[in-house]
């Protein structure tokens, strides 16, 4: 079962739910059996999931990659949920697209593309902010 929730704009959630023929909810705290939570809200939203959802230990996909750590990511990590960060999603999407466009198997380019992307991310975004350990 898929449920779309936008805690800021329920009309947008309903429109997306209609497009994908699934349910929409203003409040997800009462949902049971949540195994995946995908957050695409901007960092300024400072979103944290309801405690009832995090207690179910879903895999949390935090699409935001700047900043590399968000309130939801911190909340999920503290609760020992698996967290997939935005940069990891960006790299995975890019590698799959590379294979689609070039025909070169993703596994053949995974390591060099991942290393180059993480280096660029660190040099461009984290180092200027004073993050010297390269955590992304």
C-alpha positions, 0 to 999 in steps of 0.5 A: 500500500502506498500513501502520499503525505505532504504535511505542508500542502494536503492538496498537493499530496492528493493530486500526486496520490490521484496521479499514482492511484493510491491513498493520501493522508494528512497525518501518517501517524496512525498508519501501520506496517510502514516499511519505507518512508521517503521524504522529499521536503526541502531542508527548511521544512525541518521535518521529523516523522511522527514517533509512531512511524519511526518506531516501526523502523522503516527504511528512510529515504531522505532525498535532500543532499544539502545539508547532508544531515537533516532532522529526519535523518538524525531522528531515524538514525537515533532510532536505528532505522536504515537511512539512505541519504540524498547523495547516495540516491543521486549517485545510484540514479546517475549510475543507472542513467549512465547505463541506460544512455551508454549501454556500459554496465553500471557495475563497470562504472560504479566505483569511479563515478561514486568516488568522483561524485563524492570528491566533487560534493566534498570539495564543492559543498562540505569543505567550504562549510568547514566539514573537514572529515568529508562526511556525506 
